[in-house]
Amino acid sequence: MARKRRKVDLPPGEMDMTSMIDCVFLLIIFFMLITDLKKRDIVKLKLPNAESAVKEEDEKIIINIERKGAVWVGGEKCTFDALRDYLRRKYLNLPAGDKEADSNAYASILVKIRVDQLAEFRDVQQVLKACIDEKFYKTTFAALNHNAE
């Protein structure tokens, strides 16, 4: 005995695009947030507090020193020797107006050093020595001013 199949009338299938659109917007927001190229030189550090800290707009070279002594420059982690090479290349590529004609002239470019408040001072000393050895004497340290607006 053969069974007869009944024909069932199903409504035409529809796809709800709401969740798909939500996913697309979330992906767009995610990629917009992670591709902030302006702050690629900034490493997340816990900076010390200072009452006289001021915000500077025209930093040229930013060097970050992490708590465990890792050094970041140009958005990349490097050793102290690589830092010296980086600074040497920067000095050699400076326009004539940023250094004097004398071969022993210092660079007028600013170096901003950001140091985690728990980093050891010997790491800061090595970075400062590298700056001096490579003719960068204008250095500043980053700090937070919680009293500033």
Sequence and secondary structure as in RCSB ss.txt:
>XXXX:A:sequence
MARKRRKVDLPPGEMDMTSMIDCVFLLIIFFMLITDLKKRDIVKLKLPNAESAVKEEDEKIIINIERKGAVWVGG
EKCTFDALRDYLRRKYLNLPAGDKEADSNAYASILVKIRVDQLAEFRDVQQVLKACIDEKFYKTTFAALNHNAE
>XXXX:A:secstr
                 HHHHHHHHHHHHHHHHHT GGGTT       B TT    S   EEEEE TTS EEETT
EEE HHHHHHHHHHHHHTS GGGS SSTT  B   EEEEE TTS HHHHHHHHHHHHHTTB  EEE  B TT  
